[in-house]
Amino acid sequence: MIMEVLVRVVLGACVFAAVWFLFPFAVRRLSEIRLCRLCRARRAIVLSYDDGPGPALTPRLLDLLGASNVAATFFVLGRNAEANSDIVSRATRERHEVGSHTFGHGNAWKVGPLRAARDLARGIGTVRRLGGDGRLFRPPYGKMTLATLADCLLRGQRLGWWTIDSKDTRDSGARRPAEDILAEIRSRGGGVVLAHDFDKAQTQADAAPGATSHADYVMDLTERIIGLAETDGYRLMRLGDVMRGARE
Ligand SMILES: [Zn+2]
């Protein structure tokens, strides 16, 4: 009798986990495959930056992108966007795409569904108020539950995934070498590159002799990808344009 109850509990937990976590994960994987195909078909590279704006790094990035006449996609954190609204305004004025990444960066797998819903709504509201695209959303850590997926769909959000992770938030020495990322772009025929533009606190490893700061890594990677696009004939596009199938 006890065994039977136990088996039912375990089976119930498995079914719950499959629906609650694995279904959104499967949706994400399918979307990523589609995104890879879209990028390859258009020979497109998307530069995407999460968690900003950072008052030190983002203006440097905007200068570099502007000098190269490149438009990128920023998934801003509501709390950082509110504190640096002038930078968000500059980004939208300069043709960059500004989507939402929640207000407080809550991990949907760890916070409750109500808290995740509030974080999502507040982030979208902030982006809309600051003139960004209130319909483009990237989940923090790429994590979603069935509740957050349903919430996004009900709010008419387009989910903006990435296909190539630079792992830039790791310490110097543990990040992916830029050459490695350029090689992946070449092998995939394009892609959506994930990096971050918040002002990351310098760690001991980043400050060691010969190490690179997070900001310098992101700047160098961006410059190299722009160079690759020029030499190898890729188009640097905004994520929403790739997803919409824009031809420009
Ligand atoms: Zn993030």
py3Dmol code that shows the C-alpha trace and the ligand (Angstrom):
import py3Dmol

protein = """\
ATOM      1  CA  MET A   1       0.000   0.000   0.000  1.00  0.00           C
ATOM      2  CA  ILE A   2       2.755   2.420   0.993  1.00  0.00           C
ATOM      3  CA  MET A   3       4.752   1.417  -2.096  1.00  0.00           C
ATOM      4  CA  GLU A   4       1.740   2.109  -4.313  1.00  0.00           C
ATOM      5  CA  VAL A   5       1.317   5.598  -2.838  1.00  0.00           C
ATOM      6  CA  LEU A   6       5.025   6.253  -3.234  1.00  0.00           C
ATOM      7  CA  VAL A   7       4.985   5.167  -6.885  1.00  0.00           C
ATOM      8  CA  ARG A   8       2.005   7.435  -7.547  1.00  0.00           C
ATOM      9  CA  VAL A   9       3.719  10.391  -5.858  1.00  0.00           C
ATOM     10  CA  VAL A  10       6.924   9.844  -7.836  1.00  0.00           C
ATOM     11  CA  LEU A  11       4.998   9.428 -11.099  1.00  0.00           C
ATOM     12  CA  GLY A  12       2.964  12.556 -10.350  1.00  0.00           C
ATOM     13  CA  ALA A  13       6.149  14.535  -9.649  1.00  0.00           C
ATOM     14  CA  CYS A  14       7.673  13.329 -12.940  1.00  0.00           C
ATOM     15  CA  VAL A  15       4.596  14.348 -14.933  1.00  0.00           C
ATOM     16  CA  PHE A  16       4.523  17.743 -13.180  1.00  0.00           C
ATOM     17  CA  ALA A  17       8.237  18.337 -13.903  1.00  0.00           C
ATOM     18  CA  ALA A  18       7.791  17.295 -17.536  1.00  0.00           C
ATOM     19  CA  VAL A  19       4.945  19.751 -18.073  1.00  0.00           C
ATOM     20  CA  TRP A  20       6.192  22.583 -15.853  1.00  0.00           C
ATOM     21  CA  PHE A  21       9.863  22.654 -16.887  1.00  0.00           C
ATOM     22  CA  LEU A  22      10.470  20.412 -19.897  1.00  0.00           C
ATOM     23  CA  PHE A  23       7.687  21.695 -22.149  1.00  0.00           C
ATOM     24  CA  PRO A  24       8.999  25.329 -22.062  1.00  0.00           C
ATOM     25  CA  PHE A  25      12.525  23.940 -22.501  1.00  0.00           C
ATOM     26  CA  ALA A  26      11.404  22.036 -25.622  1.00  0.00           C
ATOM     27  CA  VAL A  27       9.749  25.215 -26.952  1.00  0.00           C
ATOM     28  CA  ARG A  28      13.030  27.047 -26.422  1.00  0.00           C
ATOM     29  CA  ARG A  29      15.078  24.380 -28.211  1.00  0.00           C
ATOM     30  CA  LEU A  30      12.725  24.464 -31.213  1.00  0.00           C
ATOM     31  CA  SER A  31      12.882  28.273 -31.314  1.00  0.00           C
ATOM     32  CA  GLU A  32      16.687  28.158 -31.209  1.00  0.00           C
ATOM     33  CA  ILE A  33      16.792  25.703 -34.121  1.00  0.00           C
ATOM     34  CA  ARG A  34      14.512  28.006 -36.109  1.00  0.00           C
ATOM     35  CA  LEU A  35      16.665  31.009 -35.206  1.00  0.00           C
ATOM     36  CA  CYS A  36      19.825  29.186 -36.365  1.00  0.00           C
ATOM     37  CA  ARG A  37      18.132  28.478 -39.708  1.00  0.00           C
ATOM     38  CA  LEU A  38      16.973  32.082 -40.094  1.00  0.00           C
ATOM     39  CA  CYS A  39      20.480  33.424 -39.382  1.00  0.00           C
ATOM     40  CA  ARG A  40      22.113  30.958 -41.771  1.00  0.00           C
ATOM     41  CA  ALA A  41      19.583  31.710 -44.531  1.00  0.00           C
ATOM     42  CA  ARG A  42      20.247  35.461 -44.237  1.00  0.00           C
ATOM     43  CA  ARG A  43      23.940  35.203 -43.344  1.00  0.00           C
ATOM     44  CA  ALA A  44      22.988  37.275 -40.336  1.00  0.00           C
ATOM     45  CA  ILE A  45      24.814  37.963 -37.102  1.00  0.00           C
ATOM     46  CA  VAL A  46      22.942  39.534 -34.198  1.00  0.00           C
ATOM     47  CA  LEU A  47      24.894  41.268 -31.458  1.00  0.00           C
ATOM     48  CA  SER A  48      22.778  40.950 -28.321  1.00  0.00           C
ATOM     49  CA  TYR A  49      23.582  42.313 -24.873  1.00  0.00           C
ATOM     50  CA  ASP A  50      21.760  41.455 -21.640  1.00  0.00           C
ATOM     51  CA  ASP A  51      21.394  42.899 -18.141  1.00  0.00           C
ATOM     52  CA  GLY A  52      22.353  46.502 -18.937  1.00  0.00           C
ATOM     53  CA  PRO A  53      22.514  49.298 -19.392  1.00  0.00           C
ATOM     54  CA  GLY A  54      25.762  49.769 -17.506  1.00  0.00           C
ATOM     55  CA  PRO A  55      26.659  53.467 -17.153  1.00  0.00           C
ATOM     56  CA  ALA A  56      30.321  52.757 -17.980  1.00  0.00           C
ATOM     57  CA  LEU A  57      30.187  49.965 -20.578  1.00  0.00           C
ATOM     58  CA  THR A  58      27.014  50.647 -22.576  1.00  0.00           C
ATOM     59  CA  PRO A  59      27.995  54.162 -23.790  1.00  0.00           C
ATOM     60  CA  ARG A  60      31.386  52.743 -24.930  1.00  0.00           C
ATOM     61  CA  LEU A  61      29.535  50.022 -26.828  1.00  0.00           C
ATOM     62  CA  LEU A  62      27.132  52.526 -28.378  1.00  0.00           C
ATOM     63  CA  ASP A  63      30.107  54.617 -29.537  1.00  0.00           C
ATOM     64  CA  LEU A  64      31.685  51.562 -31.189  1.00  0.00           C
ATOM     65  CA  LEU A  65      28.442  50.382 -32.793  1.00  0.00           C
ATOM     66  CA  GLY A  66      27.650  53.897 -34.009  1.00  0.00           C
ATOM     67  CA  ALA A  67      31.111  54.348 -35.533  1.00  0.00           C
ATOM     68  CA  SER A  68      30.572  51.090 -37.454  1.00  0.00           C
ATOM     69  CA  ASN A  69      26.963  51.914 -38.355  1.00  0.00           C
ATOM     70  CA  VAL A  70      25.783  48.690 -36.706  1.00  0.00           C
ATOM     71  CA  ALA A  71      22.454  48.196 -34.923  1.00  0.00           C
ATOM     72  CA  ALA A  72      22.341  45.740 -32.017  1.00  0.00           C
ATOM     73  CA  THR A  73      19.763  44.320 -29.634  1.00  0.00           C
ATOM     74  CA  PHE A  74      19.763  45.126 -25.927  1.00  0.00           C
ATOM     75  CA  PHE A  75      17.717  43.163 -23.400  1.00  0.00           C
ATOM     76  CA  VAL A  76      17.694  45.625 -20.535  1.00  0.00           C
ATOM     77  CA  LEU A  77      16.956  44.947 -16.902  1.00  0.00           C
ATOM     78  CA  GLY A  78      14.150  47.230 -15.773  1.00  0.00           C
ATOM     79  CA  ARG A  79      16.016  48.357 -12.644  1.00  0.00           C
ATOM     80  CA  ASN A  80      19.123  49.288 -14.667  1.00  0.00           C
ATOM     81  CA  ALA A  81      17.051  50.908 -17.401  1.00  0.00           C
ATOM     82  CA  GLU A  82      15.247  53.099 -14.861  1.00  0.00           C
ATOM     83  CA  ALA A  83      18.552  54.174 -13.304  1.00  0.00           C
ATOM     84  CA  ASN A  84      20.090  54.905 -16.731  1.00  0.00           C
ATOM     85  CA  SER A  85      17.114  56.047 -18.770  1.00  0.00           C
ATOM     86  CA  ASP A  86      19.289  58.498 -20.765  1.00  0.00           C
ATOM     87  CA  ILE A  87      21.326  55.565 -22.112  1.00  0.00           C
ATOM     88  CA  VAL A  88      18.163  53.680 -23.088  1.00  0.00           C
ATOM     89  CA  SER A  89      16.925  56.802 -24.892  1.00  0.00           C
ATOM     90  CA  ARG A  90      20.236  57.097 -26.716  1.00  0.00           C
ATOM     91  CA  ALA A  91      20.121  53.419 -27.744  1.00  0.00           C
ATOM     92  CA  THR A  92      16.612  53.703 -29.212  1.00  0.00           C
ATOM     93  CA  ARG A  93      17.467  57.020 -30.881  1.00  0.00           C
ATOM     94  CA  GLU A  94      20.454  55.334 -32.529  1.00  0.00           C
ATOM     95  CA  ARG A  95      18.276  52.571 -34.077  1.00  0.00           C
ATOM     96  CA  HIS A  96      19.150  49.860 -31.589  1.00  0.00           C
ATOM     97  CA  GLU A  97      16.498  47.441 -30.467  1.00  0.00           C
ATOM     98  CA  VAL A  98      15.665  47.507 -26.762  1.00  0.00           C
ATOM     99  CA  GLY A  99      13.739  44.546 -25.389  1.00  0.00           C
ATOM    100  CA  SER A 100      12.912  43.461 -21.852  1.00  0.00           C
ATOM    101  CA  HIS A 101      14.797  41.061 -19.589  1.00  0.00           C
ATOM    102  CA  THR A 102      12.469  41.468 -16.559  1.00  0.00           C
ATOM    103  CA  PHE A 103      12.858  44.148 -13.906  1.00  0.00           C
ATOM    104  CA  GLY A 104      14.920  42.335 -11.292  1.00  0.00           C
ATOM    105  CA  HIS A 105      16.389  39.312 -13.145  1.00  0.00           C
ATOM    106  CA  GLY A 106      14.322  36.705 -11.319  1.00  0.00           C
ATOM    107  CA  ASN A 107      15.054  33.101 -12.255  1.00  0.00           C
ATOM    108  CA  ALA A 108      11.670  31.602 -13.173  1.00  0.00           C
ATOM    109  CA  TRP A 109      12.838  28.175 -11.989  1.00  0.00           C
ATOM    110  CA  LYS A 110      13.572  29.521  -8.521  1.00  0.00           C
ATOM    111  CA  VAL A 111      10.983  32.216  -7.775  1.00  0.00           C
ATOM    112  CA  GLY A 112       7.268  31.492  -7.546  1.00  0.00           C
ATOM    113  CA  PRO A 113       4.992  32.014 -10.564  1.00  0.00           C
ATOM    114  CA  LEU A 114       3.374  35.134  -9.097  1.00  0.00           C
ATOM    115  CA  ARG A 115       6.723  36.776  -8.390  1.00  0.00           C
ATOM    116  CA  ALA A 116       7.956  35.834 -11.869  1.00  0.00           C
ATOM    117  CA  ALA A 117       4.806  37.340 -13.396  1.00  0.00           C
ATOM    118  CA  ARG A 118       5.276  40.606 -11.462  1.00  0.00           C
ATOM    119  CA  ASP A 119       8.949  40.792 -12.501  1.00  0.00           C
ATOM    120  CA  LEU A 120       8.008  40.198 -16.141  1.00  0.00           C
ATOM    121  CA  ALA A 121       5.200  42.792 -16.152  1.00  0.00           C
ATOM    122  CA  ARG A 122       7.284  45.447 -14.391  1.00  0.00           C
ATOM    123  CA  GLY A 123      10.206  44.935 -16.802  1.00  0.00           C
ATOM    124  CA  ILE A 124       7.943  45.201 -19.860  1.00  0.00           C
ATOM    125  CA  GLY A 125       6.274  48.312 -18.436  1.00  0.00           C
ATOM    126  CA  THR A 126       9.647  49.990 -17.865  1.00  0.00           C
ATOM    127  CA  VAL A 127      10.864  49.243 -21.391  1.00  0.00           C
ATOM    128  CA  ARG A 128       7.619  50.565 -22.908  1.00  0.00           C
ATOM    129  CA  ARG A 129       7.772  53.731 -20.836  1.00  0.00           C
ATOM    130  CA  LEU A 130      11.351  54.371 -21.999  1.00  0.00           C
ATOM    131  CA  GLY A 131      10.486  53.920 -25.669  1.00  0.00           C
ATOM    132  CA  GLY A 132      11.785  50.365 -26.203  1.00  0.00           C
ATOM    133  CA  ASP A 133      10.111  47.350 -27.762  1.00  0.00           C
ATOM    134  CA  GLY A 134       7.673  46.163 -25.114  1.00  0.00           C
ATOM    135  CA  ARG A 135       6.935  42.998 -27.096  1.00  0.00           C
ATOM    136  CA  LEU A 136      10.427  41.520 -27.242  1.00  0.00           C
ATOM    137  CA  PHE A 137      11.529  39.503 -24.211  1.00  0.00           C
ATOM    138  CA  ARG A 138      14.479  37.349 -23.221  1.00  0.00           C
ATOM    139  CA  PRO A 139      14.035  35.303 -20.021  1.00  0.00           C
ATOM    140  CA  PRO A 140      16.842  35.631 -17.435  1.00  0.00           C
ATOM    141  CA  TYR A 141      19.146  32.582 -17.626  1.00  0.00           C
ATOM    142  CA  GLY A 142      16.920  31.401 -20.494  1.00  0.00           C
ATOM    143  CA  LYS A 143      14.718  29.754 -17.852  1.00  0.00           C
ATOM    144  CA  MET A 144      10.959  29.496 -18.140  1.00  0.00           C
ATOM    145  CA  THR A 145       8.193  27.513 -16.527  1.00  0.00           C
ATOM    146  CA  LEU A 146       4.859  26.669 -18.079  1.00  0.00           C
ATOM    147  CA  ALA A 147       3.384  29.619 -16.133  1.00  0.00           C
ATOM    148  CA  THR A 148       5.932  32.158 -17.437  1.00  0.00           C
ATOM    149  CA  LEU A 149       5.630  30.802 -20.986  1.00  0.00           C
ATOM    150  CA  ALA A 150       1.833  31.151 -20.842  1.00  0.00           C
ATOM    151  CA  ASP A 151       2.188  34.624 -19.294  1.00  0.00           C
ATOM    152  CA  CYS A 152       4.511  35.709 -22.123  1.00  0.00           C
ATOM    153  CA  LEU A 153       2.180  34.385 -24.807  1.00  0.00           C
ATOM    154  CA  LEU A 154      -0.856  36.062 -23.220  1.00  0.00           C
ATOM    155  CA  ARG A 155       1.063  39.357 -23.150  1.00  0.00           C
ATOM    156  CA  GLY A 156       1.967  38.955 -26.836  1.00  0.00           C
ATOM    157  CA  GLN A 157       5.704  38.679 -26.151  1.00  0.00           C
ATOM    158  CA  ARG A 158       8.137  37.404 -28.776  1.00  0.00           C
ATOM    159  CA  LEU A 159      10.864  35.339 -27.137  1.00  0.00           C
ATOM    160  CA  GLY A 160      14.332  36.437 -28.214  1.00  0.00           C
ATOM    161  CA  TRP A 161      16.770  33.576 -27.654  1.00  0.00           C
ATOM    162  CA  TRP A 162      20.459  33.377 -28.497  1.00  0.00           C
ATOM    163  CA  THR A 163      22.389  30.705 -30.407  1.00  0.00           C
ATOM    164  CA  ILE A 164      26.031  31.457 -29.463  1.00  0.00           C
ATOM    165  CA  ASP A 165      27.003  32.111 -25.830  1.00  0.00           C
ATOM    166  CA  SER A 166      30.228  34.073 -25.302  1.00  0.00           C
ATOM    167  CA  LYS A 167      30.235  33.186 -21.581  1.00  0.00           C
ATOM    168  CA  ASP A 168      31.557  36.688 -21.034  1.00  0.00           C
ATOM    169  CA  THR A 169      30.394  36.918 -17.411  1.00  0.00           C
ATOM    170  CA  ARG A 170      32.932  34.310 -16.337  1.00  0.00           C
ATOM    171  CA  ASP A 171      36.277  35.389 -14.917  1.00  0.00           C
ATOM    172  CA  SER A 172      39.138  36.320 -17.224  1.00  0.00           C
ATOM    173  CA  GLY A 173      40.733  33.067 -18.399  1.00  0.00           C
ATOM    174  CA  ALA A 174      37.454  31.138 -18.204  1.00  0.00           C
ATOM    175  CA  ARG A 175      35.681  33.125 -20.930  1.00  0.00           C
ATOM    176  CA  ARG A 176      35.537  31.788 -24.464  1.00  0.00           C
ATOM    177  CA  PRO A 177      38.365  33.176 -26.595  1.00  0.00           C
ATOM    178  CA  ALA A 178      37.014  35.533 -29.257  1.00  0.00           C
ATOM    179  CA  GLU A 179      38.571  33.357 -31.985  1.00  0.00           C
ATOM    180  CA  ASP A 180      36.480  30.443 -30.744  1.00  0.00           C
ATOM    181  CA  ILE A 181      33.296  32.494 -31.107  1.00  0.00           C
ATOM    182  CA  LEU A 182      34.256  33.730 -34.587  1.00  0.00           C
ATOM    183  CA  ALA A 183      34.880  30.104 -35.609  1.00  0.00           C
ATOM    184  CA  GLU A 184      31.427  29.107 -34.324  1.00  0.00           C
ATOM    185  CA  ILE A 185      29.814  31.954 -36.262  1.00  0.00           C
ATOM    186  CA  ARG A 186      31.586  30.777 -39.420  1.00  0.00           C
ATOM    187  CA  SER A 187      30.637  27.132 -38.907  1.00  0.00           C
ATOM    188  CA  ARG A 188      26.985  28.017 -38.272  1.00  0.00           C
ATOM    189  CA  GLY A 189      26.806  30.590 -41.065  1.00  0.00           C
ATOM    190  CA  GLY A 190      25.760  33.338 -38.622  1.00  0.00           C
ATOM    191  CA  GLY A 191      24.002  33.402 -35.269  1.00  0.00           C
ATOM    192  CA  VAL A 192      22.753  35.389 -32.310  1.00  0.00           C
ATOM    193  CA  VAL A 193      25.662  36.157 -29.987  1.00  0.00           C
ATOM    194  CA  LEU A 194      24.986  36.624 -26.294  1.00  0.00           C
ATOM    195  CA  ALA A 195      27.111  39.017 -24.235  1.00  0.00           C
ATOM    196  CA  HIS A 196      26.341  41.353 -21.327  1.00  0.00           C
ATOM    197  CA  ASP A 197      26.622  45.130 -20.978  1.00  0.00           C
ATOM    198  CA  PHE A 198      26.084  45.687 -17.264  1.00  0.00           C
ATOM    199  CA  ASP A 199      29.073  47.052 -15.343  1.00  0.00           C
ATOM    200  CA  LYS A 200      30.436  43.825 -13.907  1.00  0.00           C
ATOM    201  CA  ALA A 201      32.411  44.244 -10.691  1.00  0.00           C
ATOM    202  CA  GLN A 202      36.047  43.398 -11.211  1.00  0.00           C
ATOM    203  CA  THR A 203      37.045  40.089  -9.624  1.00  0.00           C
ATOM    204  CA  GLN A 204      40.510  39.130  -8.399  1.00  0.00           C
ATOM    205  CA  ALA A 205      41.010  37.017 -11.531  1.00  0.00           C
ATOM    206  CA  ASP A 206      40.062  39.974 -13.765  1.00  0.00           C
ATOM    207  CA  ALA A 207      42.579  42.220 -11.991  1.00  0.00           C
ATOM    208  CA  ALA A 208      45.497  39.757 -12.214  1.00  0.00           C
ATOM    209  CA  PRO A 209      48.457  40.690 -14.460  1.00  0.00           C
ATOM    210  CA  GLY A 210      47.668  39.891 -18.109  1.00  0.00           C
ATOM    211  CA  ALA A 211      43.955  39.442 -17.388  1.00  0.00           C
ATOM    212  CA  THR A 212      41.202  41.258 -19.273  1.00  0.00           C
ATOM    213  CA  SER A 213      38.323  43.090 -17.647  1.00  0.00           C
ATOM    214  CA  HIS A 214      34.802  42.080 -18.582  1.00  0.00           C
ATOM    215  CA  ALA A 215      34.215  45.428 -20.300  1.00  0.00           C
ATOM    216  CA  ASP A 216      37.383  45.152 -22.408  1.00  0.00           C
ATOM    217  CA  TYR A 217      36.484  41.579 -23.379  1.00  0.00           C
ATOM    218  CA  VAL A 218      33.007  42.647 -24.559  1.00  0.00           C
ATOM    219  CA  MET A 219      34.417  45.617 -26.478  1.00  0.00           C
ATOM    220  CA  ASP A 220      37.090  43.467 -28.157  1.00  0.00           C
ATOM    221  CA  LEU A 221      34.623  40.703 -29.015  1.00  0.00           C
ATOM    222  CA  THR A 222      32.183  43.211 -30.515  1.00  0.00           C
ATOM    223  CA  GLU A 223      34.924  44.816 -32.599  1.00  0.00           C
ATOM    224  CA  ARG A 224      36.108  41.436 -33.878  1.00  0.00           C
ATOM    225  CA  ILE A 225      32.607  40.315 -34.823  1.00  0.00           C
ATOM    226  CA  ILE A 226      32.036  43.572 -36.724  1.00  0.00           C
ATOM    227  CA  GLY A 227      35.356  42.922 -38.492  1.00  0.00           C
ATOM    228  CA  LEU A 228      34.296  39.367 -39.337  1.00  0.00           C
ATOM    229  CA  ALA A 229      31.028  40.612 -40.808  1.00  0.00           C
ATOM    230  CA  GLU A 230      32.945  43.015 -43.045  1.00  0.00           C
ATOM    231  CA  THR A 231      35.555  40.513 -44.243  1.00  0.00           C
ATOM    232  CA  ASP A 232      33.257  37.479 -44.618  1.00  0.00           C
ATOM    233  CA  GLY A 233      30.136  39.228 -45.877  1.00  0.00           C
ATOM    234  CA  TYR A 234      27.736  38.751 -42.960  1.00  0.00           C
ATOM    235  CA  ARG A 235      24.891  41.147 -42.223  1.00  0.00           C
ATOM    236  CA  LEU A 236      24.710  42.555 -38.717  1.00  0.00           C
ATOM    237  CA  MET A 237      21.010  42.680 -37.905  1.00  0.00           C
ATOM    238  CA  ARG A 238      18.746  43.318 -34.961  1.00  0.00           C
ATOM    239  CA  LEU A 239      17.136  40.213 -33.512  1.00  0.00           C
ATOM    240  CA  GLY A 240      13.578  41.354 -34.136  1.00  0.00           C
ATOM    241  CA  ASP A 241      14.417  41.962 -37.808  1.00  0.00           C
ATOM    242  CA  VAL A 242      15.827  38.451 -38.175  1.00  0.00           C
ATOM    243  CA  MET A 243      12.772  36.984 -36.464  1.00  0.00           C
ATOM    244  CA  ARG A 244      10.418  39.002 -38.638  1.00  0.00           C
ATOM    245  CA  GLY A 245      12.370  37.969 -41.713  1.00  0.00           C
ATOM    246  CA  ALA A 246      13.366  41.541 -42.587  1.00  0.00           C
ATOM    247  CA  ARG A 247      15.489  41.802 -45.694  1.00  0.00           C
ATOM    248  CA  GLU A 248      17.568  44.784 -44.682  1.00  0.00           C
TER     249      GLU A 248
END
"""
ligand_1 = """\
1
ZN
Zn 20.490 38.141 -17.744
"""
view = py3Dmol.view(width=600, height=400)
view.addModel(protein, "pdb")
view.setStyle({"model": 0}, {"cartoon": {"style": "trace"}})
view.addModel(ligand_1, "xyz")
view.setStyle({"model": 1}, {"stick": {}})
view.zoomTo()
view.show()
